Amino acid sequence: MLTDTEYEAMTTQTLEAKTHRVAAFEKLKCKECGAEYELQAKHVCDVCFGPVEVAYDYDFLRQTVTRETIAAGPNSIWRYRPFLPVATDNPIDVGTGMTPLVEAQRLGRRLGLKKLYIKNDAVNMPTLSFKDRVVSVALTRARELGFSTVSCASTGNLANSTAAIAAHAGLDCCVFIPADLEAGKVLGTLIYNPTVMAVKGNYDQVNRLCSEVANTHGWGFVNINLRPYYSEGSKTLGFEVAEQLGWQLPDHIVAPLASGSLFTKIYKGFQEFIKVGLVDDKHVRFSGAQAEGCSPIAQAYREGRDFITPVKPNTIAKSIAIGNPADGVYALDIAQKTNGNIESVNDREIVEGIKLLAETEGIFTETAGGTTIAVLKKLVEAGKIDPEETTVAYITGNGLKTQEAVQGEIGEPLTIEPKLDAFERALERSRTLERLEWQQVLV
Ligand SMILES: *Cc1c(COP(=O)(O)O)cnc(C)c1O
C-alpha cells in the first residue's frame, strides 16, 4: 500500500511526464536585475535581493490560446491555466474564481458613475475571499515541487484559504496569524483543523518569523518561498473582468492594497491579454485603496516618493494592514504611470463604505471592501474618476468574517409578541421613527 503522499508524488510525476506543454511558464526572473532561475521554490534574487517573478513564453500562448479555448475550459480560475505557473493538467480545483461581475447601477447613481461594476470576490470559493485564487495556484505548485507541509503568514483570509484548500488536497498545514485577529477569521481557519500559531505581534512580525521558519523547516510558505507562483493567481482577477466585459478592458479599476501584490498582478493580467491578442490594447487607469491607519503606499504616492517608508498598522481593516508592503514600490509605479491614484480613508469612512455597498447593491463586504468603496467615493468626489469611465471596483472579502467592524453601527430587529396587533404597533412606531429621522435630515 502506498501512503497518500507517495501516491500523490507518483501520480504527479506520471502526469508531468505525460503532459506535453499545457502551460507556458519557463523560468523565474528577477524583477530588478533580470537574473534567471530554475522553476523552484525561491522568491529572492541571489544577485541583487530583488523579488523573482514567473516568466512565460508569450509566442507559445499566442499560438495556442484563443477566446474559444478559454471559454471551453472549467468554470473556475483554471480556464486560464496556460497563463498560470503549474505543469499538471489536474490542478486543485475547488471552484475558485469566475465570481460575479455585478453591474452596480444603484451604487453608481449614488456616486455619480454611469458604468460602475463590482467584481464580487466576497463570494469566492471555498472561503469567501480573493485569497482562494492565489492559494489554489500556490498549493497546486507546492504539490508539484514535492512539499507535504504548507504554511503561510496571514492577516486572516490567507489562513482561511490555505487551511481549507490544504484540507481538500490532503496536505499538512500550519498557519501563522497575528494574535489579535477578528473571531470570524480565527474560527474560519480552525474549523479545517490545521496547526494555528497565533503570534503576539503585528503581521510584519509574523512575516519575519515565517521567513526564518521557511529557511529551517523546508515547508512551502505560499506567500514566502512559493510567492512567485502564489502571486500569479491574482492575474485571474484581471482575466475574468476582461472576459466578463465581453473581452474588453475597463477604463479604470479600484482595488485594495496590502502588500500590493494583487494590484500589480491585475495589471500583469491585463498586459498579458493584450500581448497575446485576446483583447485590444487600452490604457487602463489603476487606483489603489488603503486604510489611513496603515497607508505606507498612499503616503508615498501623496508625497511623490518612489520608495516606501514602513509604518506600524493601527486600523480596523486588519486584512490589509501590512506596514512594510513587499510589492509597494511596484504598485506605486503602476498607479503613477497609468494616471491613477492611491488614496486612504479612515475607519469611520470604512464602516460607511461597508454599509453603502450593502444598502445599494446587496453585497456585504469586509473592512477591505469598505476601504475600496470609501476610496472610490472619495476619488469620484474629488473629480479623479470620470462619470463616463467604465470603472471596476474589486471587492475582495466577505463581511460575515469581520462582524466586529459593524457591531453597533447598524439597526436592531423589532422584537414583538406573536400577535397581529403587536406587529401593527411596532410597524407604526418604526415608520414614525423613520419620518422623524427624515425631518431631521430636512431641517
Ligand atoms: C490579502 C487581502 C488583500 C490584499 O492583498 P495584497 O495582494 O497583499 O495586496 C485585499 N483584500 C483582502 C480581503 C485580503 O485578504
PDBQT file of the ligand as one rigid body, heavy atoms in Angstrom, charges set to zero:
ROOT
HETATM    1  C1  LIG A 501      -4.853  39.949   1.379  1.00  0.00    +0.000 C 
HETATM    2  C2  LIG A 501      -6.008  40.813   1.037  1.00  0.00    +0.000 A 
HETATM    3  C3  LIG A 501      -5.889  41.942   0.193  1.00  0.00    +0.000 A 
HETATM    4  C4  LIG A 501      -4.598  42.470  -0.368  1.00  0.00    +0.000 C 
HETATM    5  O1  LIG A 501      -3.698  41.627  -0.895  1.00  0.00    +0.000 OA
HETATM    6  P1  LIG A 501      -2.218  42.016  -1.394  1.00  0.00    +0.000 P 
HETATM    7  O2  LIG A 501      -2.048  41.171  -2.588  1.00  0.00    +0.000 OA
HETATM    8  O3  LIG A 501      -1.287  41.647  -0.277  1.00  0.00    +0.000 OA
HETATM    9  O4  LIG A 501      -2.159  43.490  -1.677  1.00  0.00    +0.000 OA
HETATM   10  C5  LIG A 501      -7.040  42.623  -0.128  1.00  0.00    +0.000 A 
HETATM   11  N1  LIG A 501      -8.241  42.270   0.360  1.00  0.00    +0.000 NA
HETATM   12  C6  LIG A 501      -8.396  41.216   1.180  1.00  0.00    +0.000 A 
HETATM   13  C7  LIG A 501      -9.757  40.900   1.680  1.00  0.00    +0.000 C 
HETATM   14  C8  LIG A 501      -7.290  40.453   1.542  1.00  0.00    +0.000 A 
HETATM   15  O5  LIG A 501      -7.471  39.403   2.370  1.00  0.00    +0.000 OA
ENDROOT
TORSDOF 0
